[in-house]
């Protein structure tokens, strides 16, 4: 008879989730580059949101930033943001034990919903226009990449936690 695995402690779930979020960051960064190359015109510059965030906020603060510094700061912020969301995923998943694939997909799209619509963080900060005001491909790519983030984070959490509470 298979015994139900015991839940992880909150700190362990958060740390495991943060590591899973870093795996999700790698997956979403890769997916973003692939999707932009597949769906945007060749002459269209790649749009890397974490770098846009840093450049926009630095400009608004009156401190222009070089491209290399914006890239480094943007990637650092992206990793930290992804680790934070991964930690939250780990704690919630460890407690609720939802089916990983479904939870990851919904979770990724929830993060998208907090950032891209009209009342989302990116439009409110003046970094990007709302998804509804962007060209279709540019509006849909983040939906896809956030699904990838959620699914990759869920899979990594499942693997790193030893399948603790595994349910698909």
Backbone as a chain_set.jsonl record, in Angstrom:
{"seq": "XXXXXXXXXXXXXXXXXXXXXXXXXXXXXXXXXXXXXXXXXXXXXXXXXXXXXXXXXXXXXXXXXXXXXXXXXXXXXXXXXXXXXXXXXXXXXXXXXXXXXXXXXXXXXXXXXXXXXXXXXXXXXXXXXXXXXXXXXXXXXXXXXXXXXXXXXXXXXXXXXXXXXXXX", "coords": {"N": [[0.843, -1.177, 0.0], [0.601, 2.177, -0.887], [1.74, 4.87, 0.884], [0.546, 8.132, 1.518], [2.648, 10.817, 0.691], [4.243, 12.909, 3.113], [3.531, 16.358, 3.602], [5.846, 18.975, 2.679], [7.809, 21.082, 4.857], [6.983, 24.549, 5.385], [9.114, 26.371, 4.815], [10.861, 24.705, 3.395], [9.229, 24.012, 1.236], [8.928, 26.56, 0.107], [11.608, 27.205, -0.585], [12.187, 25.092, -2.345], [10.254, 25.656, -4.256], [11.207, 28.179, -5.092], [13.584, 27.456, -6.376], [12.432, 25.918, -8.388], [11.057, 27.96, -9.679], [13.223, 29.341, -10.789], [13.991, 27.489, -12.702], [11.704, 27.673, -14.233], [12.065, 30.3, -15.122], [14.249, 30.022, -16.851], [13.056, 28.422, -18.802], [10.95, 30.098, -19.715], [12.349, 32.276, -20.729], [13.738, 31.127, -22.844], [11.547, 30.19, -24.377], [10.318, 32.64, -24.986], [12.173, 33.917, -26.694], [12.165, 32.082, -28.84], [9.428, 32.117, -29.634], [9.137, 34.823, -30.379], [10.886, 34.956, -32.56], [9.628, 33.179, -34.27], [7.042, 34.276, -34.676], [7.088, 37.038, -35.075], [7.869, 39.732, -37.353], [11.001, 39.643, -39.116], [12.487, 42.013, -39.016], [11.604, 43.167, -36.713], [12.478, 44.25, -33.517], [13.643, 42.194, -30.795], [11.651, 41.829, -27.887], [12.235, 42.165, -24.679], [10.915, 41.887, -21.733], [11.882, 42.197, -18.954], [14.16, 43.788, -19.328], [13.08, 46.024, -20.545], [11.573, 46.958, -18.402], [13.572, 47.763, -16.562], [14.945, 49.733, -18.09], [12.857, 51.596, -18.546], [12.065, 52.33, -15.917], [14.486, 53.382, -14.95], [14.831, 55.554, -16.683], [12.546, 57.073, -16.019], [13.256, 57.738, -13.451], [15.229, 59.508, -13.934], [17.762, 58.583, -14.441], [19.59, 57.563, -16.807], [20.452, 54.425, -18.316], [22.946, 52.141, -19.372], [22.874, 49.803, -22.141], [24.149, 47.249, -21.586], [24.141, 47.323, -18.741], [21.393, 47.547, -18.246], [20.556, 45.132, -19.298], [21.861, 43.285, -17.557], [20.773, 44.046, -15.043], [18.063, 43.724, -15.611], [17.888, 40.957, -16.179], [18.703, 39.949, -13.712], [16.643, 40.923, -12.075], [14.526, 39.571, -13.281], [15.132, 36.898, -12.691], [14.965, 36.986, -9.886], [12.265, 37.731, -9.566], [11.018, 35.551, -10.756], [11.885, 33.508, -9.046], [10.604, 34.342, -6.714], [7.854, 34.05, -7.455], [7.951, 31.324, -7.913], [8.501, 30.375, -5.321], [6.119, 31.077, -4.036], [4.39, 29.469, -5.523], [5.372, 26.938, -4.707], [4.72, 26.851, -1.934], [1.912, 27.095, -2.006], [1.205, 24.915, -3.68], [2.22, 22.777, -2.195], [0.553, 22.845, -0.032], [-2.122, 22.689, -1.081], [-1.996, 20.656, -2.981], [-2.698, 20.329, -5.738], [-3.469, 19.148, -9.089], [-0.46, 19.055, -10.818], [0.082, 19.904, -13.552], [-2.271, 21.283, -14.32], [-2.436, 23.198, -12.248], [0.005, 24.542, -12.635], [-0.341, 25.641, -15.215], [-2.611, 27.34, -14.87], [-1.55, 28.977, -12.897], [0.639, 30.221, -14.201], [-0.771, 31.755, -16.096], [-2.221, 33.388, -14.414], [-0.194, 35.006, -13.397], [0.456, 36.301, -15.784], [-1.962, 37.713, -16.074], [-1.793, 39.546, -14.011], [0.071, 41.29, -14.943], [-0.144, 42.176, -17.737], [-2.764, 43.022, -18.832], [-5.043, 45.902, -19.161], [-5.193, 47.079, -16.577], [-2.964, 46.003, -15.517], [0.388, 45.534, -14.148], [2.517, 46.263, -15.953], [1.34, 48.001, -18.019], [0.321, 49.996, -16.273], [2.623, 51.049, -15.155], [3.66, 52.252, -17.346], [5.282, 50.828, -19.061], [4.66, 48.944, -21.056], [2.068, 48.984, -23.549], [-1.403, 48.096, -22.857], [-2.375, 44.646, -23.341], [-4.553, 44.457, -25.084], [-4.202, 46.605, -26.76], [-2.059, 46.136, -28.315], [-0.231, 44.801, -31.17], [-1.53, 41.72, -32.466], [0.222, 39.375, -32.406], [2.253, 40.249, -30.658], [0.748, 40.566, -28.381], [-0.136, 37.99, -27.857], [2.142, 36.385, -27.509], [3.266, 36.73, -24.824], [1.222, 35.411, -23.388], [1.586, 32.749, -24.137], [4.251, 32.342, -23.258], [3.994, 32.666, -20.52], [2.382, 30.517, -19.881], [4.226, 28.517, -20.399], [6.087, 29.163, -18.377], [4.573, 28.592, -16.031], [3.998, 25.824, -16.382], [6.609, 24.733, -16.553], [7.655, 25.486, -14.067], [5.921, 24.08, -12.384], [6.513, 21.419, -13.146], [9.231, 21.302, -12.452], [9.062, 21.761, -9.693], [7.67, 19.485, -8.906], [9.555, 17.502, -9.592], [11.794, 18.289, -8.019], [10.77, 18.096, -5.469], [10.524, 15.455, -5.127], [8.245, 14.314, -6.159], [6.377, 14.823, -4.275], [3.202, 14.76, -3.091], [2.23, 14.261, -5.598], [0.066, 14.681, -8.234], [-1.647, 14.357, -11.161]], "CA": [[0.0, 0.0, 0.0], [1.38, 3.415, -0.983], [1.359, 5.908, 1.845], [0.572, 9.513, 1.001], [3.835, 11.512, 1.204], [3.982, 14.012, 4.029], [3.857, 17.662, 3.006], [7.098, 19.615, 3.06], [7.661, 22.25, 5.717], [6.749, 25.767, 4.605], [10.392, 26.901, 4.327], [11.366, 23.781, 2.371], [8.361, 24.182, 0.061], [9.252, 27.855, -0.503], [12.927, 27.104, -1.216], [12.038, 24.198, -3.5], [9.505, 26.429, -5.247], [12.082, 29.22, -5.646], [14.452, 26.775, -7.351], [11.566, 25.578, -9.527], [10.809, 29.217, -10.384], [14.407, 29.62, -11.607], [13.866, 26.616, -13.875], [10.66, 28.301, -15.04], [12.651, 31.489, -15.763], [15.04, 29.552, -17.992], [12.124, 27.958, -19.828], [10.198, 31.216, -20.287], [13.286, 33.088, -21.516], [13.954, 30.377, -24.092], [10.292, 30.214, -25.142], [10.081, 34.003, -25.48], [13.02, 34.124, -27.872], [11.679, 31.231, -29.94], [8.131, 32.613, -30.101], [9.309, 36.093, -31.084], [11.498, 34.678, -33.868], [8.642, 32.487, -35.104], [5.79, 34.984, -34.932], [7.25, 38.461, -35.366], [8.673, 39.983, -38.545], [12.452, 39.583, -38.886], [13.012, 43.347, -38.694], [11.067, 43.571, -35.411], [13.451, 43.954, -32.445], [13.146, 41.342, -29.719], [11.105, 42.583, -26.763], [12.543, 41.427, -23.454], [10.228, 42.711, -20.745], [12.667, 42.635, -17.794], [15.065, 44.87, -19.728], [12.211, 47.199, -20.735], [11.219, 47.446, -17.064], [14.73, 48.478, -16.002], [15.186, 50.943, -18.884], [11.771, 52.554, -18.318], [12.12, 52.844, -14.548], [15.694, 54.214, -14.837], [14.549, 56.801, -17.4], [11.584, 57.844, -15.216], [13.956, 58.231, -12.261], [16.232, 60.465, -14.371], [19.076, 57.932, -14.448], [19.731, 56.703, -17.984], [21.238, 53.227, -18.039], [23.507, 51.551, -20.585], [22.251, 48.536, -22.542], [24.666, 46.114, -20.801], [23.675, 47.425, -17.358], [19.965, 47.244, -18.272], [20.449, 43.686, -19.513], [22.255, 42.599, -16.325], [19.777, 44.333, -14.009], [16.803, 43.11, -16.027], [17.955, 39.509, -15.993], [18.719, 39.717, -12.275], [15.282, 41.142, -11.577], [13.694, 38.492, -13.812], [15.409, 35.698, -11.9], [14.411, 37.192, -8.547], [10.802, 37.715, -9.712], [10.634, 34.16, -11.033], [12.098, 32.748, -7.814], [9.524, 34.722, -5.801], [6.632, 33.373, -7.884], [8.156, 29.895, -7.687], [8.347, 30.125, -3.886], [4.68, 31.129, -3.757], [3.842, 28.231, -6.099], [5.746, 25.811, -3.868], [3.945, 26.861, -0.69], [0.509, 26.818, -2.336], [1.09, 23.546, -4.193], [2.485, 21.867, -1.088], [-0.628, 22.862, 0.846], [-3.344, 22.27, -1.762], [-1.714, 19.426, -3.74], [-3.501, 20.328, -6.957], [-2.76, 18.517, -10.21], [0.64, 19.952, -11.178], [-0.039, 20.515, -14.881], [-3.363, 22.259, -14.285], [-2.05, 24.281, -11.349], [1.063, 25.312, -13.283], [-0.907, 26.4, -16.333], [-3.437, 28.412, -14.317], [-0.656, 29.873, -12.167], [1.349, 31.032, -15.19], [-1.682, 32.727, -16.7], [-2.535, 34.359, -13.363], [0.919, 35.961, -13.402], [0.239, 37.123, -16.98], [-3.103, 38.601, -15.826], [-1.371, 40.611, -13.106], [1.067, 42.143, -15.582], [-0.323, 42.65, -19.109], [-4.01, 43.717, -19.195], [-5.101, 47.353, -18.976], [-4.91, 47.417, -15.178], [-1.785, 45.241, -15.111], [1.56, 46.28, -13.691], [3.31, 46.844, -17.053], [0.699, 49.215, -18.543], [0.189, 51.035, -15.241], [3.941, 51.658, -14.964], [4.061, 52.88, -18.599], [6.337, 50.027, -19.681], [4.064, 48.406, -22.28], [0.627, 49.234, -23.636], [-2.189, 46.907, -22.511], [-2.387, 43.598, -24.365], [-5.617, 44.727, -26.056], [-3.786, 47.689, -27.64], [-0.817, 45.723, -28.982], [-0.461, 43.888, -32.295], [-1.965, 40.404, -32.002], [1.342, 38.485, -32.067], [2.921, 40.767, -29.46], [-0.143, 40.356, -27.245], [-0.295, 36.559, -27.582], [3.404, 35.75, -27.103], [3.369, 36.601, -23.369], [0.296, 34.376, -22.903], [2.265, 31.471, -24.336], [5.443, 32.202, -22.43], [3.593, 32.498, -19.119], [1.961, 29.119, -19.761], [5.482, 27.765, -20.292], [6.624, 29.393, -17.036], [3.795, 27.836, -15.052], [4.188, 24.385, -16.565], [7.986, 24.387, -16.204], [7.784, 25.628, -12.615], [5.202, 22.951, -11.785], [7.278, 20.19, -13.382], [10.454, 21.363, -11.66], [8.702, 21.575, -8.291], [7.35, 18.07, -8.747], [10.81, 16.741, -9.634], [12.652, 18.656, -6.885], [10.152, 17.673, -4.207], [10.412, 14.0, -5.142], [6.872, 13.92, -6.463], [5.606, 14.97, -3.045], [1.838, 15.205, -3.377], [2.052, 14.195, -7.05], [-1.274, 14.436, -8.784], [-1.776, 14.934, -12.486]], "C": [[0.89, 1.243, 0.0], [0.857, 4.435, 0.012], [1.452, 7.269, 1.164], [1.811, 10.211, 1.55], [3.43, 12.666, 2.116], [4.313, 15.324, 3.326], [5.225, 18.155, 3.486], [6.808, 20.701, 4.082], [7.522, 23.488, 4.839], [8.059, 26.304, 4.023], [10.96, 26.019, 3.223], [10.546, 23.905, 1.095], [8.687, 25.485, -0.666], [10.599, 27.795, -1.215], [12.869, 26.219, -2.452], [11.29, 24.914, -4.612], [10.35, 27.513, -5.888], [13.029, 28.613, -6.678], [13.657, 26.381, -8.596], [11.248, 26.825, -10.346], [11.998, 29.628, -11.245], [14.418, 28.736, -12.851], [12.793, 27.171, -14.818], [11.178, 29.528, -15.778], [13.476, 31.091, -16.979], [14.126, 29.123, -19.14], [11.403, 29.115, -20.499], [11.108, 32.101, -21.139], [13.546, 32.43, -22.867], [12.708, 30.444, -24.974], [10.018, 31.583, -25.733], [10.908, 34.266, -26.737], [12.541, 33.329, -29.07], [10.374, 31.781, -30.502], [8.282, 33.929, -30.864], [9.919, 35.856, -32.468], [10.524, 33.986, -34.809], [7.501, 33.388, -35.552], [5.911, 36.469, -35.233], [8.075, 38.634, -36.635], [10.162, 40.041, -38.189], [13.003, 40.936, -38.443], [12.543, 43.863, -37.328], [12.103, 43.261, -34.317], [12.82, 43.061, -31.372], [12.73, 42.211, -28.542], [11.314, 41.739, -25.508], [12.061, 42.279, -22.286], [11.092, 43.109, -19.55], [13.63, 43.781, -18.12], [14.261, 46.149, -19.951], [11.828, 47.804, -19.39], [12.355, 48.296, -16.511], [14.964, 49.785, -16.759], [14.131, 52.01, -18.601], [11.861, 53.166, -16.925], [13.351, 53.734, -14.344], [15.464, 55.568, -15.502], [13.599, 57.679, -16.591], [12.238, 58.428, -13.968], [15.036, 59.25, -12.62], [17.645, 59.914, -14.37], [19.179, 57.017, -15.661], [20.682, 55.551, -17.671], [21.742, 52.645, -19.358], [22.792, 50.234, -20.887], [22.81, 47.362, -21.743], [24.185, 46.141, -19.346], [22.186, 47.094, -17.274], [19.744, 45.75, -18.445], [20.76, 42.944, -18.212], [21.214, 42.811, -15.226], [18.438, 43.679, -14.341], [16.795, 41.61, -15.822], [17.993, 39.155, -14.507], [17.339, 39.868, -11.668], [14.348, 40.023, -12.032], [13.894, 37.206, -13.009], [14.816, 35.819, -10.497], [12.881, 37.108, -8.567], [10.309, 36.287, -9.929], [10.809, 33.291, -9.795], [11.001, 33.066, -6.8], [8.23, 33.998, -6.172], [6.753, 31.864, -7.709], [7.979, 29.534, -6.22], [6.869, 30.128, -3.5], [4.013, 29.862, -4.3], [4.121, 27.045, -5.179], [4.922, 25.718, -2.601], [2.485, 26.497, -0.973], [0.339, 25.373, -2.792], [1.288, 22.529, -3.079], [1.268, 21.755, -0.168], [-1.853, 22.267, 0.163], [-3.212, 20.96, -2.526], [-2.644, 19.281, -4.952], [-2.772, 19.556, -8.048], [-1.715, 19.492, -10.766], [0.434, 20.65, -12.523], [-1.123, 21.594, -14.891], [-2.978, 23.46, -13.422], [-0.989, 25.164, -12.002], [0.536, 26.19, -14.403], [-1.73, 27.585, -15.827], [-2.549, 29.449, -13.617], [0.108, 30.789, -13.122], [0.463, 32.105, -15.791], [-2.167, 33.755, -15.675], [-1.438, 35.426, -13.302], [0.802, 36.873, -14.624], [-0.853, 38.164, -16.683], [-2.758, 39.744, -14.866], [-0.469, 41.639, -13.79], [0.653, 42.804, -16.891], [-1.64, 43.336, -19.457], [-3.976, 45.206, -18.834], [-4.742, 47.782, -17.556], [-3.692, 46.654, -14.64], [-0.605, 46.138, -14.766], [2.294, 46.965, -14.844], [2.629, 48.058, -17.686], [0.608, 50.34, -17.508], [1.512, 51.744, -14.976], [4.434, 52.335, -16.247], [5.159, 52.117, -19.328], [5.875, 49.45, -21.012], [2.609, 48.845, -22.343], [-0.133, 47.97, -23.219], [-2.205, 45.911, -23.669], [-3.414, 43.875, -25.452], [-5.244, 45.824, -27.05], [-2.494, 47.358, -28.397], [-1.151, 44.894, -30.216], [-0.709, 42.465, -31.764], [-0.805, 39.501, -31.576], [2.041, 38.941, -30.791], [2.05, 40.602, -28.217], [-0.223, 38.877, -26.866], [0.988, 35.886, -27.093], [3.527, 35.665, -25.577], [2.386, 35.584, -22.769], [0.964, 33.01, -22.998], [3.45, 31.29, -23.41], [5.08, 32.05, -20.951], [3.002, 31.111, -18.869], [3.196, 28.237, -19.606], [6.075, 27.938, -18.897], [5.888, 28.543, -16.007], [4.011, 26.343, -15.154], [5.595, 23.941, -16.175], [8.21, 24.475, -14.697], [7.108, 24.459, -11.914], [5.986, 21.652, -11.949], [8.55, 20.163, -12.546], [10.146, 21.167, -10.179], [8.394, 20.108, -8.005], [8.634, 17.238, -8.688], [11.671, 17.024, -8.399], [12.085, 18.212, -5.54], [9.965, 16.164, -4.157], [9.002, 13.518, -5.417], [5.954, 14.029, -5.251], [4.215, 15.534, -3.369], [1.521, 15.137, -4.858], [0.614, 13.848, -7.4], [-1.294, 15.096, -10.138], [-3.203, 14.772, -12.904]], "O": [[1.823, 1.344, 0.797], [-0.314, 4.811, -0.016], [2.333, 7.509, 0.338], [2.019, 10.205, 2.763], [2.402, 13.311, 1.908], [5.263, 15.393, 2.546], [5.688, 17.788, 4.566], [5.681, 21.188, 4.166], [7.908, 23.466, 3.67], [8.103, 26.659, 2.845], [11.481, 26.524, 2.228], [11.099, 23.903, -0.005], [8.721, 25.525, -1.896], [10.722, 28.286, -2.338], [13.438, 26.558, -3.489], [11.651, 24.793, -5.783], [10.239, 27.755, -7.09], [13.249, 29.198, -7.739], [14.149, 26.498, -9.718], [11.177, 26.758, -11.573], [11.812, 30.201, -12.319], [14.81, 29.182, -13.93], [12.95, 27.144, -16.039], [10.789, 29.779, -16.918], [13.411, 31.746, -18.019], [14.391, 29.425, -20.303], [11.254, 29.124, -21.721], [10.674, 32.62, -22.168], [13.569, 33.098, -23.901], [12.8, 30.721, -26.17], [9.538, 31.684, -26.862], [10.391, 34.781, -27.728], [12.513, 33.84, -30.19], [10.228, 31.899, -31.718], [7.626, 34.129, -31.886], [9.51, 36.489, -33.441], [10.588, 34.188, -36.021], [7.038, 33.28, -36.688], [4.923, 37.099, -35.612], [8.894, 37.775, -36.96], [10.527, 40.444, -37.084], [13.888, 40.996, -37.589], [13.036, 44.883, -36.847], [12.555, 42.121, -34.207], [11.627, 43.159, -31.082], [13.381, 43.21, -28.237], [10.646, 40.724, -25.31], [12.704, 43.255, -21.9], [11.047, 44.272, -19.15], [13.882, 44.641, -17.277], [14.71, 47.236, -19.586], [11.765, 49.026, -19.253], [12.133, 49.414, -16.048], [15.158, 50.832, -16.141], [14.459, 53.184, -18.434], [11.747, 54.382, -16.77], [13.269, 54.738, -13.637], [15.851, 56.605, -14.963], [13.81, 58.886, -16.482], [11.829, 59.483, -13.481], [15.688, 59.8, -11.732], [18.615, 60.67, -14.307], [18.888, 55.825, -15.563], [21.599, 55.691, -16.862], [21.021, 52.663, -20.356], [22.184, 49.628, -20.004], [22.031, 46.542, -21.258], [23.857, 45.097, -18.782], [21.757, 46.43, -16.33], [18.856, 45.169, -17.821], [19.999, 42.065, -17.809], [20.818, 41.859, -14.554], [17.763, 43.146, -13.46], [15.808, 41.049, -15.346], [17.383, 38.171, -14.089], [16.913, 39.051, -10.852], [13.486, 39.578, -11.275], [12.929, 36.512, -12.689], [14.233, 34.865, -9.981], [12.276, 36.489, -7.692], [9.304, 35.872, -9.351], [9.973, 32.43, -9.521], [10.52, 32.172, -6.104], [7.582, 33.401, -5.311], [5.769, 31.195, -7.392], [7.378, 28.508, -5.9], [6.422, 29.279, -2.729], [3.179, 29.255, -3.629], [3.228, 26.244, -4.901], [4.473, 24.635, -2.226], [1.894, 25.685, -0.26], [-0.574, 24.683, -2.339], [0.586, 21.52, -3.034], [0.998, 20.696, 0.398], [-2.549, 21.437, 0.748], [-4.192, 20.236, -2.701], [-3.281, 18.246, -5.149], [-1.566, 19.331, -7.937], [-2.047, 20.617, -11.139], [0.597, 21.866, -12.616], [-0.91, 22.689, -15.41], [-3.174, 24.607, -13.825], [-1.07, 26.391, -11.933], [0.924, 27.353, -14.523], [-1.562, 28.707, -16.304], [-2.778, 30.653, -13.736], [0.212, 31.992, -12.882], [0.899, 33.241, -15.977], [-2.492, 34.883, -16.046], [-1.731, 36.615, -13.17], [1.022, 38.08, -14.52], [-0.694, 39.344, -16.996], [-3.385, 40.803, -14.92], [-0.27, 42.736, -13.268], [1.077, 43.933, -17.138], [-1.631, 44.193, -20.34], [-2.998, 45.698, -18.27], [-4.04, 48.778, -17.378], [-3.43, 46.668, -13.437], [-0.604, 47.335, -15.053], [2.659, 48.134, -14.725], [3.293, 49.077, -17.877], [0.799, 51.509, -17.844], [1.519, 52.919, -14.61], [5.51, 52.932, -16.248], [5.89, 52.7, -20.129], [6.623, 49.468, -21.99], [1.981, 49.056, -21.306], [0.441, 46.881, -23.229], [-2.065, 46.292, -24.831], [-3.176, 43.564, -26.619], [-5.901, 45.964, -28.081], [-1.915, 48.228, -29.047], [-2.245, 44.338, -30.303], [-0.156, 42.071, -30.737], [-0.847, 38.921, -30.491], [2.384, 38.12, -29.94], [2.576, 40.509, -27.108], [-0.361, 38.546, -25.688], [0.925, 34.915, -26.34], [3.871, 34.596, -25.071], [2.689, 34.964, -21.751], [0.913, 32.215, -22.06], [3.641, 30.216, -22.84], [5.791, 31.372, -20.209], [3.11, 30.586, -17.761], [3.213, 27.32, -18.785], [6.521, 26.963, -18.294], [6.516, 27.853, -15.203], [4.186, 25.664, -14.142], [5.765, 22.898, -15.543], [8.886, 23.623, -14.12], [7.653, 23.906, -10.959], [6.11, 20.875, -11.002], [8.91, 19.124, -11.993], [10.89, 20.478, -9.481], [8.812, 19.564, -6.983], [8.774, 16.369, -7.828], [12.215, 16.097, -7.8], [12.831, 17.981, -4.589], [9.319, 15.649, -3.245], [8.605, 12.443, -4.966], [4.891, 13.409, -5.204], [4.089, 16.654, -3.862], [0.648, 15.86, -5.339], [0.045, 12.865, -6.925], [-0.987, 16.282, -10.253], [-3.576, 15.185, -14.002]]}, "num_chains": 1, "name": "protein.A"}
